[in-house]
Amino acid sequence: MTPPDLPDLTAADLRLLRVFMTVAECGSFAAAQIELNVRQSTLSTQMATLEARLGEKLCRRGRGGFELTEKGRVVYDAGRQLFAGLAAFQDHLSGIRTRLTGELHLAIVDNVATNPANRLSDAIDRFKRRENEVEIRLELLPPAEIERGVLEGRFHLGIAPFFQHVPGLDYAPLFREAQALYCGARHPLHARADPLLPMEAIREAAYVARGYMAKARLPQLADLEPAATAVHMEAIALFILSGRYIGYLPEHYAAQWVAIGEMRALRPDQLRYQSRFEVATLHRLPQPLVLATFLQDLRDAHATVLSSETTM
């Protein structure tokens, strides 16, 4: 199918097209409304204006849910190509000038700010010391959604513990994160000393699994069946604090509750493990200048961490 005939695009049309792209990627008006921080009436008006400009119905919404029309999918694909071309154009301009310009979209999993090995903040600081006008956008998502976003061109890079490498992406190590199995103060296992705690008692406890790695093989617990599932670390922490579940958390994140006696690690001698965080980028050469510059700052910020890991 050929794309619908388009009028001469104006700056206002490009803004409306970006709104449509966000709606399509969010999969609903409600989610896009939050993402764009606009009222529902404003979003509906913007979409109606764009459809009037193009003379095509781009999406349907109702009891059956949200979906793009056939023409809407064509316009979405054309929009991705258009904005990728604009980004490349900005990169070429940045190469001519000393000042970096454009946008940098990043994605990372949640609750890594307290990990001392995570130097993303240092990388952002290094990058912003350079002469630039780059707008940085950072989103928190599960690993699979991050990979999908990088493949689709919505993110320039993603940082997470990626369990299965996806074709089309390049991966490079950044840092590690220690994970331990915890129970809350109200859990029956909390009062039992580790040397006396048999593995069978742990296997019998209700276990909350991390949604994106529910079937991952964990130390000594490969056959543990999840009794609950959560995607975000805070949700897992809430399950554990209830006293009804045990679950894995990063040690740096759980430390705040361990310090006040609200959590304790279960058999860290056998059940502790390390997650390897990597940075994923689209497999393409040459890389956009803004991305290549930030990746260098990211590598430099983590250089000490990476060198210490190679000697472990």
N, C-alpha and C positions, 0 to 999 in steps of 0.2 A: 504494500500500500504506500502511496506517495503522501508526504505530509500535506496538510491543508495549505492553501495559498495564504501567505502572511502579509499583513500590511507593513509599510515601512516602520521598523521598530524605533520607538522613542525610549528615553530613559525611564519614563513612567511604565512603558510596556515591559521593560526588563525587570523593574521592581515587581510588577504583577506576576511575571513569569517565575520569579524567585519564590513568591508566595505559593504559586501552584506547585512548584517543585517540592516545597516543604510539606504541603498538604499530601502530596503523593507519597513522599517518603515516610511521613508519620502514619499514613494509613487511615486517617480520620480527621474530621474538622476539629473535634474536641482536642485531640493531641496537638494538632498544628496551632490551635489557638493558644495553648500553653507555650509552645515552642517560640511562637512569634510575639507573644505577650500583647495580643490584641483582643478586642471584644468579638463575640460571635457575629454580631451584626456587621462589624467592619470587615471581618474575614469573608462573610457571605457576599458583601458588596464588591470586594476586590475580585473574588472569583467570578461573579456575574459580569463585572466589567471586562475581565480578560476574555471570557467566553463570547461576549458581544463583539469585542475587537477581532477575535479570530473567526467568529461566525460558526463555532462548533461547541457542542456539549462535551466537556472534558471529563466529568465524573458523575456518578450517581450515588446518592445516599438515601437511606431509608431503613425500613425494618430488616431488609436483607443485608444491611451493613454498607460499608463504603467500597466502591470499586471504580477504577478508571474505565472510561469508554475506550473503544478501539482507537478513536482519534486522540483521546487523552494519552494513551500509551505512546502514540507516535509523537505527540508534542513533548511528552516527558523525555523520550529518547533524544529528540532534537535539542531540547533544552540542556541536557547533560553535555552534548557535543558543543553547544554554543558556549556554555560557561567554562568548559574545559579549554576551549579556544581563547576565551577572554583571559583566563588564568595564564595560559602560555604567552599571550601577548604582553601581559603585565610582567611576566618573567623576563621577556626579551627587553622590555624597557628598563627593568631593574638592572639587567646586565650592562646597559649603556650608562646608567647613572650609578652613583655611589650609594644612594639611598635605596634600601629595599622597600618595596611597596606590595600591596595586595592583601591576601588573607592566608591564614594558616589554621587549618582545622585539625584538632587532635582529639583522640579518644583514649581513655584509660579505664581500668576497672576501679571500683570504689574502695575507699578506706586504705589508701597507700601513703597518705600524707605523713603518718607517724612512723613509717619505715625509714630508718636512717640511711639505708642503702639506696633508697629512691632519691635521685638527684634531679628530678624533673624541674623542680623550682629553681635550682641552680642553672639549669639549661635555659629556662625562660629568662632568667636574669642576664645570663651571658648574651643571649640573642637580643634582648632589648637594650643592651649597652651599645649595640651597633647602631649606626645611623639608619633608622628605618621608620616606616609608617605602616607596618604590618598589623592587621587586626587579628589577634589570636582568639580562637574559640576552642574551648575544652569541654568534652562531654564524658559522662560516666556511664559505661555500658558493660554487659557481659562480653567475654572473649569472642564468641561466635558472631555477635552483632557488630563488634569492632572489625573483625575480618571482613564481614560482608560490606560494611561501610567503606573500608579501604578499597576493596575490589570495585565497588560502584562509583568510586571517586568522590564520595561525600567527606572522607577524612584523608588528609595527607599521610598520616601515620597513626598507628595504634600501639598501645603498650599494655601487655597482659601476660599471664601465664597461658600460652597457647598449647593445647594438648595434642592437636593434630594439625600439622602444617597444611595450608590450603594451596593448591596449584595457582600460580599467578601472583603470589606474594613472596617477597624476600623477608627473611627473619634474621635478626642479629641479637645476641645476648646483651642484657643490660645489668640486671642485678638479681639477687635471690631473696626469698622471703621464707622465714621459718614458720611452720604451721604446727600446732599442737591440738590435741583433743581435749576439750574442756567440759566440765559439768558445773552447774550453778550451786550456790550455797544450800539451796533447799533440796538438792538431789540426794538420794540415799548414798551415792558413791562418794559424796564430798567428804564425809568424815572418815573414810577408810584410807589407811596409809598405803602408799604406792607399793612398797615391797610385799604387802600382804594382799594386794588386789589381783585376783586371777583374771586372765583374759576372758574367761567365760562370763564373768560378771559384767564385763564391758559389752560383750556381744549380746547379752540379754537386755541391755538398756535401749530405750527408744532413741534413735539416731536421726538428727536433722542433717540432710545432705545439701550441699551446695548445688543448685539446680543445673548449672552448666558442667558439673563434673560428678553427677550423682552415680554414674557407672564407672568412675575412675577407680583403678586399683590402688588402695591405700595400704600403708604398712599394717600387716597382721589382720586387716579388716576387709579383705577383698569380698568376703561373703556376707557382710553386714547389709541388711536390707533397710532402706530409709523408711522411717515412720512419718517423716515430714520433709518438706523441701522448701528452700528459700534461695533466692538469687543473690540478694545483697547481704553484705556482712552484718549490717545493723539488724536485719531481720533474723539472721542466725543467732546473733547475740541475745535477742529478745527471747527466742526459743530456749536457749541455754539458761538464761536468768530466771525463766519460769520454774526451773527445777524439775521439769518433766522430760527434758531431752539432753543428750550429749551431742557435741558437734565440733568440727574443726574451725579454728579461727587463727589468723596471723598472730604470732606472739606479741608483736608490738602493739596490736590493736586490743588484745585481751588484757594487756598489762594493767590498764586502768582499773579493771575489776579484780584482778588478782591482788593488786596492792591493798585493796580494802576488804579482802576476804570474800568477795561475791562470786569468784570463780576459782577453780584450780585445775591444773593440767593433770590428765590421767595417764599414767605410765609413759612419761616423756622419754624414758630410756628406750622404749620400743616403738612408740606410736608417733613420735615427732618426725617430720619430713620437711624437705625444702622444695619450694616452688621456684622455677626459673622464669623470670620475666624477660620478655623479648620485645623488640620494637619491630613492627610489621609495616612494610611499605609496598606499594605496587611495583611489580617487576617491570621497570621500564627505564630506558636510557635515551637521552640524558634526563636527569631529574630536574624539576623546576628549581630555579636558583634559590627561592625562599626556602623550599624543603631541604635542599642540599646544605644550605647554610645552617639551618636549625639542626639537622642531623649531626653536623660536625660539632655544634655546641653541645648536643646531647651526649655524643661520644666522649667529648672532652670532660663534661661534668661527671661522667661515670667512669672515667679512666682509672681512678684509684680503686674503685669498687671492683672493676673487671680485673685489674692486675692482681688484686688480693685473692680473687677467686681462683685464678689460674695457679696460684701457689698452694691452694688448699689440698 
